[in-house]
Amino acid sequence: MSQPIGERWLLDVYTALWLFTANDSYYPGTFHRTQAPMGAFQAHLSYTFRRALWVAFDATYYAGGHTTVQGVENNDRQSNSRLGATLALPVGRRHSIKLAASTGAIVRYGANFTTFSVGWQTGWLPRPAPTR
């Protein structure tokens, strides 16, 4: 769901549900492993400076996903959150460079990591005609 806030701000929210299938060949190759569903919620608050030049602040929370091996439930339920930011810089009419970073804010179980990324984006659709 997206909701404009004034002329330049935009709030996006997303939900997701990850479903996992059973693994009958889990280590050492004969164990049975299952994983419970994991839900996620994401929110992005972005500010547009001008066409194709914007910044976004991101938050993600996900929970669930505990595993069971050979009928024994593990104490590995995830309940983690991440924070991040993205900056899009236009390069010509149809291209932009995206810089992004994110890090674990609260990590109960699982990997706590920080990421940095650089991406190149191409727009294939024609730009809309200016309005008067």
C-alpha positions as CSV (number, residue, x, y, z in Angstrom):
1,M,0.0,0.0,0.0
2,S,1.3,3.5,-0.9
3,Q,0.1,6.8,0.5
4,P,1.3,10.1,-0.7
5,I,1.9,12.6,2.1
6,G,1.9,16.1,0.6
7,E,3.8,16.9,-2.6
8,R,7.1,15.1,-2.0
9,W,6.7,12.4,0.7
10,L,5.5,8.9,0.1
11,L,4.8,6.1,2.6
12,D,4.9,2.5,1.4
13,V,4.0,-0.5,3.6
14,Y,4.3,-4.2,2.7
15,T,3.5,-7.5,4.4
16,A,4.8,-10.9,3.5
17,L,4.5,-14.5,4.5
18,W,7.3,-17.0,3.8
19,L,6.3,-20.6,3.6
20,F,8.9,-23.5,3.8
21,T,8.7,-27.1,2.6
22,A,10.0,-30.0,4.6
23,N,13.6,-31.2,4.0
24,D,13.8,-35.0,4.2
25,S,17.6,-35.0,3.4
26,Y,18.7,-32.7,6.2
27,Y,22.2,-33.1,7.6
28,P,23.7,-35.8,7.7
29,G,21.4,-36.6,4.8
30,T,18.6,-38.7,6.4
31,F,17.1,-36.3,9.0
32,H,13.7,-34.7,8.6
33,R,13.6,-30.9,9.1
34,T,10.6,-28.5,9.0
35,Q,10.4,-24.8,9.4
36,A,7.3,-22.8,10.5
37,P,6.1,-19.9,8.4
38,M,7.7,-16.5,8.9
39,G,5.9,-13.2,8.6
40,A,7.4,-9.9,7.6
41,F,6.4,-6.2,7.7
42,Q,8.2,-3.4,5.8
43,A,7.8,0.3,5.7
44,H,9.5,2.9,3.5
45,L,9.2,6.7,3.9
46,S,10.6,8.4,0.8
47,Y,11.2,12.0,-0.1
48,T,11.4,13.1,-3.8
49,F,13.7,16.1,-4.5
50,R,12.9,16.1,-8.2
51,R,12.1,13.5,-10.9
52,A,14.3,10.4,-10.3
53,L,16.2,12.0,-7.4
54,W,14.9,10.6,-4.1
55,V,15.9,9.2,-0.7
56,A,14.1,6.6,1.3
57,F,14.3,5.4,4.9
58,D,13.4,1.8,5.5
59,A,12.4,-0.4,8.4
60,T,11.7,-4.2,8.3
61,Y,10.4,-6.5,11.1
62,Y,10.1,-10.3,10.7
63,A,9.1,-13.0,13.1
64,G,8.6,-16.8,13.2
65,G,10.3,-19.5,11.3
66,H,11.3,-21.8,14.1
67,T,12.6,-25.2,13.0
68,T,12.0,-28.8,14.0
69,V,14.5,-31.6,13.3
70,Q,13.5,-35.2,13.8
71,G,10.5,-34.0,15.8
72,V,12.5,-31.9,18.3
73,E,11.7,-28.2,18.2
74,N,14.7,-25.8,18.2
75,N,14.8,-22.5,20.1
76,D,15.5,-20.5,16.9
77,R,12.3,-18.4,16.4
78,Q,13.3,-15.2,14.7
79,S,12.1,-11.8,15.9
80,N,14.4,-9.4,14.2
81,S,14.3,-5.9,12.8
82,R,16.4,-4.0,10.3
83,L,16.9,-0.3,9.4
84,G,18.2,1.2,6.1
85,A,18.3,4.0,3.6
86,T,18.3,4.2,-0.2
87,L,19.4,7.2,-2.4
88,A,18.5,7.3,-6.1
89,L,20.6,9.6,-8.3
90,P,19.5,10.2,-12.0
91,V,22.0,9.7,-14.8
92,G,20.5,11.0,-18.0
93,R,16.8,10.6,-19.0
94,R,16.3,6.9,-18.4
95,H,19.0,5.8,-16.0
96,S,19.8,6.1,-12.3
97,I,22.2,4.9,-9.7
98,K,20.9,3.6,-6.4
99,L,23.0,3.5,-3.3
100,A,21.6,1.6,-0.3
101,A,22.6,0.4,3.1
102,S,20.9,-1.6,5.8
103,T,21.8,-3.0,9.2
104,G,20.3,-5.2,11.9
105,A,18.6,-3.1,14.6
106,I,17.4,-5.8,16.9
107,V,18.5,-9.4,16.2
108,R,17.1,-12.1,18.5
109,Y,18.3,-15.1,16.4
110,G,20.1,-15.4,13.1
111,A,22.7,-13.4,11.3
112,N,23.3,-9.8,12.3
113,F,24.8,-8.2,9.2
114,T,25.2,-4.8,7.5
115,T,24.9,-4.4,3.7
116,F,25.9,-1.8,1.3
117,S,24.8,-1.9,-2.4
118,V,25.2,0.0,-5.6
119,G,22.7,-0.6,-8.5
120,W,22.1,0.7,-12.0
121,Q,18.4,1.2,-13.0
122,T,17.1,1.7,-16.5
123,G,13.6,2.9,-17.2
124,W,12.1,1.4,-20.4
125,L,8.8,3.3,-20.5
126,P,8.6,6.7,-22.1
127,R,8.5,9.7,-19.8
128,P,5.0,11.3,-19.5
129,A,4.5,14.6,-21.3
130,P,4.8,17.6,-19.0
131,T,1.5,19.0,-17.7
132,R,0.6,22.6,-18.0
